[in-house]
Amino acid sequence: MLNYLWSSMILAGTLWAAVHGRLDDVTQGALTAAKEAVALCVTMLGVMSLWTGVLEIGNSAGLIGQLSKAMRPVLRFLFPDLAPDSRAAEHISVNFIANMLGLGWAATPAGLKAMEELKKTEESRYAAGTSPYCSQTPPTPEARRDPPCLTTATPEMCTFLILNISSLQLIPVNIIAYRSQYGSPSPAAITGPCLAATAASTLAAVVFCRVMGRRSRR
């Protein structure tokens, strides 16, 4: 759908420029935008390399592990049925830490691994008969062979996804880099408003997840 939308917008703009004799402006604008895109990519590559390197150094030094342990009470509150020392909890912690530093590109791999581990955890629970979400007596033979609860997102997966989207950010590295690239006199001035906005969105996400989590147990 987006492909059709963007294609129609480009086509409409080009036709409008042709009708009004401004194709030269369109060509110049395309070349300028392409130049700015390359410059922005180079800037973001440097920022990404710096902070990803810092995150890797912290991981090698054991700092990420210590932060993950410090987050166990938070994870226990958000994921009461998940063992705080599990692989899934470890990847969730890394994802949250990367997001708080504004490192969305570093948070993505940890987020994907967390989802995989959450799925494995639910499969293990179902096999052991201890799943808090899966009924052990599906109503049909087809459901017994392929339980719906193992083919759909669990409440823990939904909670993780929602919190990942709300993404509390202490240092909005991406936005600061964008503002610096486009000549802002104070690129870091966005930090306070960004922190307030993401704190509000995260609070709303936590409340929503807790309410829906209680409903899923009924």
Rosetta constraint file for C-alpha pairs under 8 A:
AtomPair CA 1 CA 5 HARMONIC 6.29 0.50
AtomPair CA 2 CA 6 HARMONIC 6.05 0.50
AtomPair CA 3 CA 7 HARMONIC 5.99 0.50
AtomPair CA 4 CA 8 HARMONIC 5.99 0.50
AtomPair CA 5 CA 9 HARMONIC 6.27 0.50
AtomPair CA 6 CA 10 HARMONIC 6.17 0.50
AtomPair CA 7 CA 11 HARMONIC 6.05 0.50
AtomPair CA 8 CA 12 HARMONIC 5.92 0.50
AtomPair CA 9 CA 13 HARMONIC 6.10 0.50
AtomPair CA 10 CA 14 HARMONIC 6.14 0.50
AtomPair CA 11 CA 15 HARMONIC 6.13 0.50
AtomPair CA 12 CA 16 HARMONIC 6.07 0.50
AtomPair CA 13 CA 17 HARMONIC 6.16 0.50
AtomPair CA 14 CA 18 HARMONIC 6.14 0.50
AtomPair CA 14 CA 23 HARMONIC 7.18 0.50
AtomPair CA 14 CA 26 HARMONIC 7.21 0.50
AtomPair CA 15 CA 19 HARMONIC 6.14 0.50
AtomPair CA 16 CA 20 HARMONIC 6.26 0.50
AtomPair CA 17 CA 21 HARMONIC 5.80 0.50
AtomPair CA 17 CA 22 HARMONIC 4.64 0.50
AtomPair CA 17 CA 23 HARMONIC 5.21 0.50
AtomPair CA 17 CA 26 HARMONIC 7.03 0.50
AtomPair CA 18 CA 22 HARMONIC 6.05 0.50
AtomPair CA 18 CA 23 HARMONIC 5.51 0.50
AtomPair CA 22 CA 26 HARMONIC 6.68 0.50
AtomPair CA 23 CA 27 HARMONIC 6.25 0.50
AtomPair CA 24 CA 28 HARMONIC 6.12 0.50
AtomPair CA 25 CA 29 HARMONIC 5.91 0.50
AtomPair CA 26 CA 30 HARMONIC 6.11 0.50
AtomPair CA 27 CA 31 HARMONIC 6.31 0.50
AtomPair CA 28 CA 32 HARMONIC 6.13 0.50
AtomPair CA 29 CA 33 HARMONIC 5.99 0.50
AtomPair CA 30 CA 34 HARMONIC 6.10 0.50
AtomPair CA 31 CA 35 HARMONIC 6.27 0.50
AtomPair CA 32 CA 36 HARMONIC 6.25 0.50
AtomPair CA 33 CA 37 HARMONIC 6.02 0.50
AtomPair CA 34 CA 38 HARMONIC 6.36 0.50
AtomPair CA 35 CA 39 HARMONIC 6.34 0.50
AtomPair CA 36 CA 40 HARMONIC 6.01 0.50
AtomPair CA 37 CA 41 HARMONIC 6.10 0.50
AtomPair CA 38 CA 42 HARMONIC 6.27 0.50
AtomPair CA 39 CA 43 HARMONIC 6.27 0.50
AtomPair CA 40 CA 44 HARMONIC 6.08 0.50
AtomPair CA 40 CA 178 HARMONIC 7.62 0.50
AtomPair CA 40 CA 181 HARMONIC 6.73 0.50
AtomPair CA 41 CA 45 HARMONIC 5.92 0.50
AtomPair CA 42 CA 46 HARMONIC 6.37 0.50
AtomPair CA 43 CA 47 HARMONIC 6.40 0.50
AtomPair CA 43 CA 177 HARMONIC 7.38 0.50
AtomPair CA 43 CA 181 HARMONIC 7.26 0.50
AtomPair CA 44 CA 48 HARMONIC 5.83 0.50
AtomPair CA 44 CA 174 HARMONIC 7.69 0.50
AtomPair CA 44 CA 177 HARMONIC 6.90 0.50
AtomPair CA 45 CA 49 HARMONIC 5.98 0.50
AtomPair CA 46 CA 50 HARMONIC 6.14 0.50
AtomPair CA 47 CA 51 HARMONIC 6.26 0.50
AtomPair CA 47 CA 173 HARMONIC 7.90 0.50
AtomPair CA 47 CA 177 HARMONIC 7.35 0.50
AtomPair CA 48 CA 52 HARMONIC 5.78 0.50
AtomPair CA 48 CA 103 HARMONIC 7.58 0.50
AtomPair CA 48 CA 105 HARMONIC 7.68 0.50
AtomPair CA 49 CA 53 HARMONIC 5.87 0.50
AtomPair CA 50 CA 54 HARMONIC 6.27 0.50
AtomPair CA 51 CA 55 HARMONIC 6.09 0.50
AtomPair CA 51 CA 103 HARMONIC 7.28 0.50
AtomPair CA 52 CA 56 HARMONIC 6.15 0.50
AtomPair CA 52 CA 103 HARMONIC 7.60 0.50
AtomPair CA 52 CA 106 HARMONIC 6.43 0.50
AtomPair CA 53 CA 57 HARMONIC 6.09 0.50
AtomPair CA 54 CA 58 HARMONIC 6.12 0.50
AtomPair CA 55 CA 59 HARMONIC 6.16 0.50
AtomPair CA 55 CA 64 HARMONIC 7.86 0.50
AtomPair CA 55 CA 98 HARMONIC 7.83 0.50
AtomPair CA 56 CA 60 HARMONIC 6.15 0.50
AtomPair CA 57 CA 61 HARMONIC 6.04 0.50
AtomPair CA 58 CA 62 HARMONIC 6.16 0.50
AtomPair CA 58 CA 63 HARMONIC 4.91 0.50
AtomPair CA 58 CA 64 HARMONIC 5.73 0.50
AtomPair CA 59 CA 63 HARMONIC 5.75 0.50
AtomPair CA 59 CA 64 HARMONIC 4.86 0.50
AtomPair CA 59 CA 65 HARMONIC 6.85 0.50
AtomPair CA 62 CA 66 HARMONIC 6.33 0.50
AtomPair CA 63 CA 67 HARMONIC 6.16 0.50
AtomPair CA 64 CA 68 HARMONIC 6.00 0.50
AtomPair CA 64 CA 94 HARMONIC 7.09 0.50
AtomPair CA 65 CA 69 HARMONIC 6.28 0.50
AtomPair CA 66 CA 70 HARMONIC 6.23 0.50
AtomPair CA 67 CA 71 HARMONIC 6.22 0.50
AtomPair CA 67 CA 93 HARMONIC 7.90 0.50
AtomPair CA 68 CA 72 HARMONIC 6.59 0.50
AtomPair CA 68 CA 90 HARMONIC 6.50 0.50
AtomPair CA 68 CA 93 HARMONIC 5.30 0.50
AtomPair CA 68 CA 94 HARMONIC 7.01 0.50
AtomPair CA 71 CA 75 HARMONIC 6.20 0.50
AtomPair CA 71 CA 93 HARMONIC 6.88 0.50
AtomPair CA 72 CA 76 HARMONIC 5.90 0.50
AtomPair CA 72 CA 84 HARMONIC 5.68 0.50
AtomPair CA 73 CA 77 HARMONIC 6.28 0.50
AtomPair CA 74 CA 78 HARMONIC 6.21 0.50
AtomPair CA 75 CA 79 HARMONIC 5.49 0.50
AtomPair CA 75 CA 80 HARMONIC 7.46 0.50
AtomPair CA 75 CA 84 HARMONIC 6.72 0.50
AtomPair CA 75 CA 89 HARMONIC 7.27 0.50
AtomPair CA 76 CA 80 HARMONIC 4.89 0.50
AtomPair CA 76 CA 81 HARMONIC 7.79 0.50
AtomPair CA 76 CA 82 HARMONIC 7.18 0.50
AtomPair CA 76 CA 83 HARMONIC 7.77 0.50
AtomPair CA 76 CA 84 HARMONIC 6.38 0.50
AtomPair CA 78 CA 159 HARMONIC 7.77 0.50
AtomPair CA 78 CA 206 HARMONIC 7.53 0.50
AtomPair CA 78 CA 210 HARMONIC 7.50 0.50
AtomPair CA 79 CA 156 HARMONIC 6.49 0.50
AtomPair CA 81 CA 132 HARMONIC 7.81 0.50
AtomPair CA 82 CA 86 HARMONIC 7.48 0.50
AtomPair CA 82 CA 89 HARMONIC 7.29 0.50
AtomPair CA 83 CA 89 HARMONIC 7.15 0.50
AtomPair CA 84 CA 89 HARMONIC 5.67 0.50
AtomPair CA 84 CA 90 HARMONIC 7.87 0.50
AtomPair CA 85 CA 89 HARMONIC 6.33 0.50
AtomPair CA 85 CA 90 HARMONIC 6.92 0.50
AtomPair CA 86 CA 90 HARMONIC 6.38 0.50
AtomPair CA 87 CA 91 HARMONIC 6.35 0.50
AtomPair CA 87 CA 114 HARMONIC 7.73 0.50
AtomPair CA 87 CA 117 HARMONIC 6.62 0.50
AtomPair CA 88 CA 92 HARMONIC 6.13 0.50
AtomPair CA 88 CA 113 HARMONIC 7.59 0.50
AtomPair CA 88 CA 114 HARMONIC 4.94 0.50
AtomPair CA 88 CA 115 HARMONIC 7.54 0.50
AtomPair CA 88 CA 116 HARMONIC 7.97 0.50
AtomPair CA 88 CA 117 HARMONIC 4.90 0.50
AtomPair CA 88 CA 118 HARMONIC 5.76 0.50
AtomPair CA 88 CA 121 HARMONIC 7.93 0.50
AtomPair CA 89 CA 93 HARMONIC 6.10 0.50
AtomPair CA 89 CA 114 HARMONIC 7.39 0.50
AtomPair CA 90 CA 94 HARMONIC 6.40 0.50
AtomPair CA 90 CA 114 HARMONIC 7.94 0.50
AtomPair CA 91 CA 95 HARMONIC 6.15 0.50
AtomPair CA 91 CA 110 HARMONIC 5.25 0.50
AtomPair CA 91 CA 111 HARMONIC 6.74 0.50
AtomPair CA 91 CA 113 HARMONIC 6.48 0.50
AtomPair CA 91 CA 114 HARMONIC 5.02 0.50
AtomPair CA 92 CA 96 HARMONIC 6.17 0.50
AtomPair CA 92 CA 110 HARMONIC 6.90 0.50
AtomPair CA 92 CA 111 HARMONIC 6.54 0.50
AtomPair CA 92 CA 114 HARMONIC 5.65 0.50
AtomPair CA 92 CA 160 HARMONIC 7.68 0.50
AtomPair CA 93 CA 97 HARMONIC 6.12 0.50
AtomPair CA 94 CA 98 HARMONIC 6.10 0.50
AtomPair CA 94 CA 107 HARMONIC 7.11 0.50
AtomPair CA 94 CA 110 HARMONIC 6.31 0.50
AtomPair CA 95 CA 99 HARMONIC 6.14 0.50
AtomPair CA 95 CA 106 HARMONIC 7.72 0.50
AtomPair CA 95 CA 107 HARMONIC 4.56 0.50
AtomPair CA 95 CA 108 HARMONIC 7.16 0.50
AtomPair CA 95 CA 110 HARMONIC 5.27 0.50
AtomPair CA 95 CA 111 HARMONIC 5.62 0.50
AtomPair CA 95 CA 164 HARMONIC 7.89 0.50
AtomPair CA 96 CA 100 HARMONIC 6.12 0.50
AtomPair CA 96 CA 107 HARMONIC 7.32 0.50
AtomPair CA 96 CA 164 HARMONIC 7.21 0.50
AtomPair CA 96 CA 167 HARMONIC 7.54 0.50
AtomPair CA 97 CA 101 HARMONIC 6.45 0.50
AtomPair CA 97 CA 107 HARMONIC 7.95 0.50
AtomPair CA 98 CA 102 HARMONIC 6.34 0.50
AtomPair CA 98 CA 103 HARMONIC 5.05 0.50
AtomPair CA 98 CA 104 HARMONIC 6.71 0.50
AtomPair CA 98 CA 106 HARMONIC 6.17 0.50
AtomPair CA 98 CA 107 HARMONIC 5.11 0.50
AtomPair CA 99 CA 103 HARMONIC 5.40 0.50
AtomPair CA 99 CA 104 HARMONIC 5.70 0.50
AtomPair CA 99 CA 107 HARMONIC 5.98 0.50
AtomPair CA 99 CA 164 HARMONIC 7.66 0.50
AtomPair CA 99 CA 167 HARMONIC 5.93 0.50
AtomPair CA 99 CA 168 HARMONIC 6.85 0.50
AtomPair CA 99 CA 169 HARMONIC 6.19 0.50
AtomPair CA 100 CA 167 HARMONIC 6.84 0.50
AtomPair CA 100 CA 168 HARMONIC 5.46 0.50
AtomPair CA 100 CA 169 HARMONIC 4.03 0.50
AtomPair CA 100 CA 170 HARMONIC 5.20 0.50
AtomPair CA 100 CA 171 HARMONIC 6.65 0.50
AtomPair CA 100 CA 172 HARMONIC 7.97 0.50
AtomPair CA 101 CA 169 HARMONIC 5.97 0.50
AtomPair CA 101 CA 170 HARMONIC 5.85 0.50
AtomPair CA 101 CA 171 HARMONIC 4.99 0.50
AtomPair CA 101 CA 172 HARMONIC 6.60 0.50
AtomPair CA 101 CA 173 HARMONIC 6.95 0.50
AtomPair CA 102 CA 169 HARMONIC 5.74 0.50
AtomPair CA 102 CA 170 HARMONIC 7.29 0.50
AtomPair CA 102 CA 171 HARMONIC 5.66 0.50
AtomPair CA 102 CA 172 HARMONIC 4.67 0.50
AtomPair CA 102 CA 173 HARMONIC 5.06 0.50
AtomPair CA 102 CA 174 HARMONIC 6.44 0.50
AtomPair CA 103 CA 107 HARMONIC 6.16 0.50
AtomPair CA 103 CA 173 HARMONIC 6.90 0.50
AtomPair CA 103 CA 174 HARMONIC 7.50 0.50
AtomPair CA 104 CA 108 HARMONIC 6.27 0.50
AtomPair CA 105 CA 109 HARMONIC 7.74 0.50
AtomPair CA 106 CA 110 HARMONIC 7.35 0.50
AtomPair CA 107 CA 111 HARMONIC 6.04 0.50
AtomPair CA 108 CA 112 HARMONIC 6.24 0.50
AtomPair CA 109 CA 113 HARMONIC 6.28 0.50
AtomPair CA 110 CA 114 HARMONIC 6.02 0.50
AtomPair CA 111 CA 115 HARMONIC 6.30 0.50
AtomPair CA 112 CA 116 HARMONIC 6.38 0.50
AtomPair CA 113 CA 117 HARMONIC 6.17 0.50
AtomPair CA 114 CA 118 HARMONIC 6.06 0.50
AtomPair CA 115 CA 119 HARMONIC 6.26 0.50
AtomPair CA 115 CA 157 HARMONIC 6.54 0.50
AtomPair CA 116 CA 120 HARMONIC 6.32 0.50
AtomPair CA 117 CA 121 HARMONIC 6.00 0.50
AtomPair CA 118 CA 122 HARMONIC 6.25 0.50
AtomPair CA 118 CA 156 HARMONIC 7.47 0.50
AtomPair CA 118 CA 157 HARMONIC 6.76 0.50
AtomPair CA 119 CA 123 HARMONIC 6.24 0.50
AtomPair CA 119 CA 150 HARMONIC 7.62 0.50
AtomPair CA 120 CA 124 HARMONIC 6.15 0.50
AtomPair CA 121 CA 125 HARMONIC 6.22 0.50
AtomPair CA 122 CA 126 HARMONIC 6.10 0.50
AtomPair CA 122 CA 131 HARMONIC 6.66 0.50
AtomPair CA 122 CA 150 HARMONIC 7.30 0.50
AtomPair CA 122 CA 154 HARMONIC 7.97 0.50
AtomPair CA 123 CA 127 HARMONIC 6.16 0.50
AtomPair CA 123 CA 150 HARMONIC 6.75 0.50
AtomPair CA 124 CA 128 HARMONIC 6.19 0.50
AtomPair CA 125 CA 129 HARMONIC 5.93 0.50
AtomPair CA 125 CA 130 HARMONIC 4.97 0.50
AtomPair CA 125 CA 131 HARMONIC 4.67 0.50
AtomPair CA 126 CA 130 HARMONIC 6.06 0.50
AtomPair CA 126 CA 131 HARMONIC 5.09 0.50
AtomPair CA 126 CA 134 HARMONIC 6.63 0.50
AtomPair CA 126 CA 136 HARMONIC 7.47 0.50
AtomPair CA 129 CA 136 HARMONIC 6.61 0.50
AtomPair CA 131 CA 135 HARMONIC 7.67 0.50
AtomPair CA 132 CA 217 HARMONIC 7.36 0.50
AtomPair CA 133 CA 149 HARMONIC 7.33 0.50
AtomPair CA 133 CA 154 HARMONIC 7.37 0.50
AtomPair CA 133 CA 155 HARMONIC 7.98 0.50
AtomPair CA 133 CA 216 HARMONIC 7.41 0.50
AtomPair CA 133 CA 217 HARMONIC 7.01 0.50
AtomPair CA 134 CA 147 HARMONIC 7.97 0.50
AtomPair CA 134 CA 149 HARMONIC 5.66 0.50
AtomPair CA 134 CA 150 HARMONIC 7.95 0.50
AtomPair CA 137 CA 144 HARMONIC 7.46 0.50
AtomPair CA 138 CA 143 HARMONIC 5.58 0.50
AtomPair CA 138 CA 144 HARMONIC 5.52 0.50
AtomPair CA 138 CA 147 HARMONIC 7.08 0.50
AtomPair CA 139 CA 143 HARMONIC 6.77 0.50
AtomPair CA 139 CA 144 HARMONIC 7.65 0.50
AtomPair CA 140 CA 144 HARMONIC 6.40 0.50
AtomPair CA 141 CA 145 HARMONIC 6.42 0.50
AtomPair CA 142 CA 146 HARMONIC 6.19 0.50
AtomPair CA 142 CA 147 HARMONIC 7.81 0.50
AtomPair CA 143 CA 147 HARMONIC 4.66 0.50
AtomPair CA 143 CA 148 HARMONIC 6.51 0.50
AtomPair CA 146 CA 150 HARMONIC 7.40 0.50
AtomPair CA 146 CA 151 HARMONIC 7.75 0.50
AtomPair CA 147 CA 151 HARMONIC 6.99 0.50
AtomPair CA 148 CA 152 HARMONIC 6.29 0.50
AtomPair CA 149 CA 153 HARMONIC 7.39 0.50
AtomPair CA 149 CA 154 HARMONIC 6.99 0.50
AtomPair CA 150 CA 154 HARMONIC 7.96 0.50
AtomPair CA 153 CA 157 HARMONIC 5.74 0.50
AtomPair CA 153 CA 158 HARMONIC 6.45 0.50
AtomPair CA 154 CA 158 HARMONIC 6.32 0.50
AtomPair CA 155 CA 159 HARMONIC 5.99 0.50
AtomPair CA 155 CA 213 HARMONIC 6.42 0.50
AtomPair CA 155 CA 216 HARMONIC 7.38 0.50
AtomPair CA 156 CA 160 HARMONIC 6.15 0.50
AtomPair CA 157 CA 161 HARMONIC 6.13 0.50
AtomPair CA 158 CA 162 HARMONIC 6.10 0.50
AtomPair CA 159 CA 163 HARMONIC 6.16 0.50
AtomPair CA 159 CA 209 HARMONIC 5.67 0.50
AtomPair CA 160 CA 164 HARMONIC 5.97 0.50
AtomPair CA 161 CA 165 HARMONIC 6.21 0.50
AtomPair CA 162 CA 166 HARMONIC 6.23 0.50
AtomPair CA 162 CA 205 HARMONIC 6.34 0.50
AtomPair CA 162 CA 209 HARMONIC 7.87 0.50
AtomPair CA 163 CA 167 HARMONIC 6.01 0.50
AtomPair CA 163 CA 202 HARMONIC 6.40 0.50
AtomPair CA 163 CA 205 HARMONIC 6.06 0.50
AtomPair CA 163 CA 206 HARMONIC 7.19 0.50
AtomPair CA 166 CA 198 HARMONIC 6.40 0.50
AtomPair CA 166 CA 201 HARMONIC 5.39 0.50
AtomPair CA 166 CA 202 HARMONIC 5.08 0.50
AtomPair CA 166 CA 205 HARMONIC 6.67 0.50
AtomPair CA 167 CA 198 HARMONIC 6.32 0.50
AtomPair CA 167 CA 201 HARMONIC 7.85 0.50
AtomPair CA 167 CA 202 HARMONIC 6.51 0.50
AtomPair CA 168 CA 195 HARMONIC 6.98 0.50
AtomPair CA 168 CA 198 HARMONIC 4.73 0.50
AtomPair CA 168 CA 199 HARMONIC 5.55 0.50
AtomPair CA 168 CA 201 HARMONIC 7.70 0.50
AtomPair CA 168 CA 202 HARMONIC 5.99 0.50
AtomPair CA 169 CA 194 HARMONIC 7.13 0.50
AtomPair CA 169 CA 195 HARMONIC 5.80 0.50
AtomPair CA 169 CA 198 HARMONIC 6.24 0.50
AtomPair CA 169 CA 199 HARMONIC 7.76 0.50
AtomPair CA 170 CA 191 HARMONIC 7.38 0.50
AtomPair CA 170 CA 195 HARMONIC 5.80 0.50
AtomPair CA 171 CA 191 HARMONIC 6.35 0.50
AtomPair CA 171 CA 195 HARMONIC 7.80 0.50
AtomPair CA 172 CA 176 HARMONIC 6.22 0.50
AtomPair CA 172 CA 190 HARMONIC 7.92 0.50
AtomPair CA 172 CA 191 HARMONIC 6.33 0.50
AtomPair CA 172 CA 194 HARMONIC 7.10 0.50
AtomPair CA 173 CA 177 HARMONIC 6.10 0.50
AtomPair CA 174 CA 178 HARMONIC 6.26 0.50
AtomPair CA 175 CA 179 HARMONIC 6.11 0.50
AtomPair CA 175 CA 190 HARMONIC 7.76 0.50
AtomPair CA 176 CA 180 HARMONIC 6.09 0.50
AtomPair CA 176 CA 187 HARMONIC 5.08 0.50
AtomPair CA 176 CA 188 HARMONIC 5.56 0.50
AtomPair CA 176 CA 190 HARMONIC 7.28 0.50
AtomPair CA 177 CA 181 HARMONIC 6.09 0.50
AtomPair CA 177 CA 187 HARMONIC 7.37 0.50
AtomPair CA 178 CA 182 HARMONIC 6.35 0.50
AtomPair CA 179 CA 183 HARMONIC 6.37 0.50
AtomPair CA 179 CA 184 HARMONIC 5.24 0.50
AtomPair CA 179 CA 187 HARMONIC 5.09 0.50
AtomPair CA 180 CA 184 HARMONIC 5.44 0.50
AtomPair CA 180 CA 185 HARMONIC 7.78 0.50
AtomPair CA 180 CA 186 HARMONIC 7.78 0.50
AtomPair CA 180 CA 187 HARMONIC 5.29 0.50
AtomPair CA 190 CA 194 HARMONIC 5.88 0.50
AtomPair CA 191 CA 195 HARMONIC 6.02 0.50
AtomPair CA 192 CA 196 HARMONIC 6.27 0.50
AtomPair CA 193 CA 197 HARMONIC 6.08 0.50
AtomPair CA 194 CA 198 HARMONIC 6.04 0.50
AtomPair CA 195 CA 199 HARMONIC 5.88 0.50
AtomPair CA 196 CA 200 HARMONIC 6.23 0.50
AtomPair CA 197 CA 201 HARMONIC 6.28 0.50
AtomPair CA 198 CA 202 HARMONIC 5.91 0.50
AtomPair CA 199 CA 203 HARMONIC 6.07 0.50
AtomPair CA 200 CA 204 HARMONIC 6.23 0.50
AtomPair CA 201 CA 205 HARMONIC 6.13 0.50
AtomPair CA 202 CA 206 HARMONIC 6.13 0.50
AtomPair CA 203 CA 207 HARMONIC 6.28 0.50
AtomPair CA 204 CA 208 HARMONIC 6.10 0.50
AtomPair CA 205 CA 209 HARMONIC 6.02 0.50
AtomPair CA 206 CA 210 HARMONIC 6.12 0.50
AtomPair CA 207 CA 211 HARMONIC 6.22 0.50
AtomPair CA 208 CA 212 HARMONIC 6.14 0.50
AtomPair CA 209 CA 213 HARMONIC 5.75 0.50
AtomPair CA 210 CA 214 HARMONIC 6.29 0.50
AtomPair CA 211 CA 215 HARMONIC 6.53 0.50
AtomPair CA 212 CA 216 HARMONIC 6.24 0.50
AtomPair CA 213 CA 217 HARMONIC 6.76 0.50
AtomPair CA 214 CA 218 HARMONIC 6.94 0.50
